[in-house]
Amino acid sequence: MGLGYRKQRTTLVIMILAITTLFLWSAAYFIFLQQREQMMEFHRSRTLRESELIAEFLTEALLRNDYAEARNFLRGWQRNHDYVTALSAHFDNGGTLFSYQRADNASLSAGELEQVRVISYGNRAMTLSLSHETTGIAMALERLSRSLALFAALLILMLGGALWFVLFRWSVKPMEREIGRRTQALREAIGYAHSLLYSMSGHIAIVDDTGHILDTNRSWREFARDNGYQGPDDMVGLCYFHACDDLDRLASKGEPWERAILEVLNGERDEYSMDYPCHSAEEQRWFLMRVVAVTYHGERRAIVNHINITDIKQVQEALARSEEELLAINRVYQALSASNKALSMAEDEQGLLAEVARIIHEDCGFPLVWIGYAQNGDAKALVTRSMAGPKTDFIEGIKLTWKGDDMGQAGPIGDCFRGGEPIIKANCSLAGSDDPWCKRAFEHGITASAAFPVSHGAARIGVIAVYSDAEDAFSSPVVALLKELSENLAFGVLAIRERRAREMAQRELERLSVTDKLTQLYNRLRTDTVLEAEVGRAERYGAKLSVMLFDIDHFKEVNDHFGHQFGDQVLVGLAEEVRHNLRENDVAGRWGGEEFLVIAPHTDLNGAKKLAEKLRQRFEAHDFGGDQRITASFGVAEWRPGDTSGNLIGRADRALYRAKNNGRNRVETDPPDAA
Amino acid sequence: MRPIILLALGLTLAFSAGAQERPLVIGFMPYLNVEDLIRKYSPLAGHLSRELGREVEIRVARNYAEHIRLVGEDRIDIAFLGGSPYVVIGEEYGNKPLLVRYEFEGKPTFTSVIFVRTNDQAQRLADLRGRKMAFGNANSTLSSQVPLYMLMEAGVMPEDLARYAHLRNHENVLLGVEFGDFDAGAVAEEVFREKRGDRLRVLARSPEISTHVFVTRADMPERQRASIRRALLDLKRGDGEGERVLGAISDKLTGFVAVEDGDYDLLRTILDRVLPVLQH
């Protein structure tokens, strides 16, 4: 101990001496460097000054083209200044005015005391270069500084060696102590890790890269024993896989979990996890296998941990079921809102039924939706109005009635309509096979059904039946929503029927307002309106337009002789003839008591006259009964540019007047000679 | 300061102490700096002094104009003249008696060259139209007067050039072209040959122009003039004295040779043509 201390003290003293020496040398070196720099600065400024002086003289001489003088000056300068080491002057065309280089180049370092300047005269340029030597002191300082630097480098090298040696000596013992301490800590850590492994509830095995078990924990061993394992207690050395003799084959053809563990072992992946069922006779169990890589002493191993996750699994499955249910409700809800929209926009009843069936099928995913109406009468049949979905053949073969138990054949649809309440068949697969209806359903891949009455208040219309291929598809929220849907459908159907009735009433009213009640021809008001419109059209487009007025001959006498009822009969009969003989575009109206107007668009006077003649003959030939021949007189006029409807009618009236005067039962035109 | 002092003093060489006459004066225009001139011509002065038995003194004028005036007014015994000053003085003051002319490398004439950079596209003098041209001193025969004559003969007038300048000396002309401030330049062929490097090439060469001359005062006795001419003509390369004297003046100077006024007729023609332009 005493010897060691003396050794250390000596080393310390040496080190302090060395460091002091190094410091002093460094200080000296620094001072030398500074001195040298000052000296150099002096030389630099002198070189600069003198080169300026020379340049000034040269410029002046060159401007006079006195090259000889310039050369003499340079030569003289070089001779008179012994510290000049190089002096040269070159023209920009390569010509050399003067060039001098001292044989012994004593300059400190090349370029350090060199001044190069360019002299411009006229448009020419000359390069002047001047170099000086430094003084002896500067040279000495330079040499000294170099040797100082060398010495310092050597010293640092030696000092570094000594320091390394001392530090090495001083640090070995503490290092040994440290190693001992760490070894102890490592042992403790391993013990700790073992305890940890044993205390874990997961079934843990550690597998080496040959696939053999290196270690297992307590819960692994217990589980193995509980499941009938009877080998060595710790299972160490057993193969973890189905076989360990050909791992390459296992890596390509083994079970997925075997391949995954091998991948973890050879570094292709860092970890792997998988959950799997492991049901025993008594209970359903699920496990999560988690494989993690660990490298220990440079060897790759895998920690395989099996955790019982049965509880979590059960909760997860319950959650999944309720999610599914929620999804189903959402779908039905969506269908409800879609069908409500269809209701509000529906134009006709059949279209609405088809649309609602389609919505329920598509939105809710039911494979069959059926909508039918009930018929009263003896048959009490339920007839199909609309179906959607791929399983329509299920229902197509069945004759549906709502007669009830007298036949013992009523299915859920009939029961539903008769009872006015939904009928739900929840699970046809489990329900008794003695129910023939359910049996047939099951054969068609249908496992549940629900039927809802389509009725609103006292109005009972029919049934919506919905079929599912999933068990328990009709939870109570779904049923409630579908019930609401069917009620809404009933309301919608009634609303459409109501709207149809109202529309028909409206149309009839409209018809009546423009029609002459007796003859069913247009009345005077409507005829006027049509005439105005046609005259307007003729004016705008220059289209042809003709009109004819006709009046029943001696109608007053007919009335007086045969009574008003016969008179009405004559009017109706004539109107009938007119309707039958007019062309599509012609319009006829009752103009006055026994006076009629026919408007013939796109017809000239000649055409109108022919039409009038045709009517006249038809009238003449018509048998009104009572042996009475009925004739009429016609006045025809064609519209001319500038004619108002009044003018046109006036001219037709004049022609009619002429026909009356000329013996009746004839056609006259205005102007008369037109035909 | 030394050149100026020497200029005033001259140089006395007292070889023949017994002579009582005033010293003979050799006068120069300052075509080089005074110091150089005295150094170059002192051996010649010494040679003449010995041959003639008289003191000989070198005098350098302050400038060209002064030299011309002094020579014209016969105030210089022996005068150095370029070809052009000789012609000019002759026209103004009457021809001065000729002594000898210079012979360089065996030739009593020299030429001037007009040159461009080696990579320039110009092939003929006419191609210099619209280019930049450097000349030497406006009074210089070989670097200004002769080349200008060549240009004019080729149909290029000064105003046809984009720019031209008279630089201080031949060297500046060479450098000005080499460094690209000018596209072409003109210098004495000898100068060009010595200094051109490989960045320049000759575009045109002038006819032979008679070299510099020595003349005497017009009123110098013919006998004395003959002695001086003799002393100059005797200087030959290869013998000790000649080698020393000629070598000091120029490496290329091979001697002094006979000359006559007709040798300068070509130059007269040239000057007639270019001087009005240059003075303008």
Interface residues (C-beta under 8 A of the other chain):
Chain A: R64 N65 D66 Y67 A68 E69 R71 F91 D92 N93 G95 L97 G122 R124
Chain B: A134 A165 L167 R168 N169 E171 N172 L175 G176 E178 F179 G180 D181 F182 R199
